Amino acid sequence: MAAGTAQDFLAIANEEWTWRQKEFGDDEDGRRGVAASLPDVGAEAQAARLARWREVKARLAGFDPSAFDPENQINFQVYKAQIDALEASQAFGDWQAPFNSDTTFWGEMASTSERTFRTEADYRNYLAQLAQTPRYFDQQIANMKLGLARGFTPPQATLTGREKSVLAVSEAPPKETPFYRPFSHWPGGFSDALKAELAAKGEAVIAGAVIPAHKTLYGFLTTTYLPGARRTLAAYDLPDGKAYYQSKIVEFTTLDLPPSDIHALGLSEITAIRREMQAVMDEVKFQGDLPQFLHFLRTDPQFYVTKPQELLDRAAWIAKTFDGKAANWFGRLPRRRFGIVPVPASMAPYYTAGRGGPGVYLVNTYDLPSRPLYALYALTLHESAPGHAFQMPLAEEQVDQPAFRRKSYISAFGEGWALYCERLGVEMGMYPTAYDRFGMLSYQAWRAARLVVDTGVHTMGWSRDQAIQYLADNTALAHHEIETEVDRYISWPGQSLSYYLGERAILKARGKAEAALGDRFDIRHFHDAVLKLGSVPLPILTARVDRFIAEGGPSPYPPQDV
């Protein structure tokens, strides 16, 4: 193998990372500004990206990372996993199916309006983005046509109603679209004349570019794409489907496991979790079996609120309760705070119960009878702190790491950590009632059931109804949420496998550290060591904890920094 230094590797990686951010317009995160353009997603640009990643992959093969220092060995493994996943996704043509039941390119574009606009440049860049909407949508339509031609689409059964958010924009006056939101409130220091100018230009570009593009997209979706989407469900039924699904297992779990092994693990874990569920049923002295208990949870009014604000208030209380416990479980806390906001109405009917990240915890207040309070504690720990809105900002704060590591997200680590936080809530005393602990167990079963459902649908011929029934039998999720979740698994192969496999890796590593270190084990040091990694493949997590044990379990931070 040809030799190359760590500096040579970092030069390649940093150059590609900078290029990648410009390609996708992801160089801004809403705190520093708004990008001035929408990405080029046309076929020529897609071919160029594939060529670039293949070239980088070939160059990486010339390095011997074992000769690097420990930190750059981690950097290399993280970066190589990124490039491998990007190259595989591009080669299989994921760009020809640019939306699924959970996430849409038009919804992602609209989300820019929810950023914090601070400068005149932010507004003028945003206006430039809006003006490019017809070009961007036309490219996506052309890509979808290529996918249709070779049978590479999400399953038709998972796309029902997804066109409604497009129709809502196409029929609304400009000022009533989400795209006008930045022009309805302003940062300080803007003159009345500047506000009037920007608002007028915003209204004009929404009327002249954004709304017509949505009308065109709506017509294509309703007359061509949705009727022509494939009728099958399995990833195995896609072109080169077995290899495609295996690539998604590797991408989302960072482990190259056979689907049959994942399926068997899910069945085994469900059995174990059901024993824990039975213990809670005994504790509350419920007279009946699990199906009867699940029916009780789904229908008893004591577990539900009747007003959206009540759900938001409960979520805020839970998040603040964790704040009072955080210092006992973590040495380093993130500097960035997060807000709690409802999921936008345009996407709420098809969105998950909640989602978190840097600066935000989204809570879905749509269809309140499907939003049980007994699940809200686990949901909040997962999506806000110490889950996504805690882990991701901490990763960004690791300024000694390269940007491709600080700003990337590996699902197995990030989702595994967030699911681990749900179980950690028991130790932290976060669940005030047995019903809340059952909600946590229901969420554990939900993620274990994903191992069964995802592999069942994509490799074993499971039907949508079969997947729905399995979740209904093994979790306390509301039926509305079960249906939206199953559609997500069907249209997003492999992603749902990351949660439980990631959590198992963290729990296994922690158990090993506790056994090896005994009285020297400090949970704060363990959590800090894990979170300081950022977001890494699971084998790197395991190796880091082995080093943590060998070093005697120290904090990864100098004393004055925690």
URSULDA-V913236 format. One line per field, one symbol per residue. ss: DSSP state (@ for helix, = for strand, . for the rest). phi: phi as a letter, one per 20 degrees, with the letter a starting at -180 (. if undefined). psi: psi as a letter, one per 40 degrees, with the letter a starting at -180 (. if undefined). Layout:
ss->???
phi->???
psi->???
This chain:
ss->.....@@@@@@@@@@@@@@@@@@@..................@@@@@@@@@@@@@@@@@@....@@@..@@@@@@@@@@@@@@@@@@@@@@@.@@@........@@@@@@@@@@.....@@@@@@@@@@@@.@@@@@@@@@@@@@@@@@......@@@.....@@@@@@@@..@@@.@@@@@@........@@@@@@@@@@@@@@@@@@@@@@@@@@@@@@@@@@@@@......@@@...@@@@@@@@@@@@@.....@@@@@@@@@@@@@@@@@@@@@@@@@......@@@@@@@@@@.@@@....@@@@@@@@@@@@@@@@..@@@..........====..@@@@.....====..====....@@@..@@@@@@@@@@@....@@@@@@@@@......@@@@....@@@@@@@@@@@@@@@@@......@@@@@@@@@@@@@@@@@@@@@@@@@@@...@@@@@@@@@@@....@@@@@@@@@@@@@...@@@@@@@@@@@@@@@@@@@@@@@@@@..@@@@@@@@@@.....@@@@@@@@@@@@@........@@@.
phi->.febeffffffffffffffffffdmdfddneeqdfebefedfffffffffffffffgffffeddffeefgffffgffffffffgffffgfffngfecebbfeccfffffffgfefeedcffgffffgfggfeggfffffffffffffgfdmdbffgfedgnffffffgffdefgfdeffegfedbcffneffffgffffffffffffecffgfffffffffeecfffeffeedfffefglffffffffgffedmcedfgffffffgfffgffffffffffgffelfeqefgffffgffcfffecddcgffffffffffffffgfdgfecceddfffecddcffggfdgfdeffabcagnbcededflgfdcfffefffgfffeddeeffdfffffffffeefffefdecdgffffffffgfffggfffmedfcfffffgffffffgfffffffffffeccmfeffffffffffdcefffffgffffffffecgnffffffffffffffffgfffffelfffdfffffffffffnbcgfffgffffffgffenmeffdggfec
psi->hiiiiddddddddddddddddddefeeieddeahieiiiheiddddddddddddddddddeeigeeeiiddddddddddddddddddddddefdeegeiaddhiddddddedeeihhdiddddddddddddedddddddddddddddddefgiihdeeeheeedddddddeiideeideeddeeiiiiehiddddddddddddddddddddddddddddddddddddeiieididdeihfddddddddddddeeigiidddddddddddddddddddddddddefhgiaddddddddeehdeeiiehddddddddddddddddeeddeehdhiidhiiihiihiddeddeiidihiaheihhhhehgdeegideeddddddddbhfbdedddddddegeeiideddeihhdddddddddddddddddefehdiddddddddddddddddddddddddeeeeiiddddddddddeieiiddddddddddddeghddeedcddddddddddddddddddbeehhdddddddddddbhiidddddddddddddeefiieiidee.
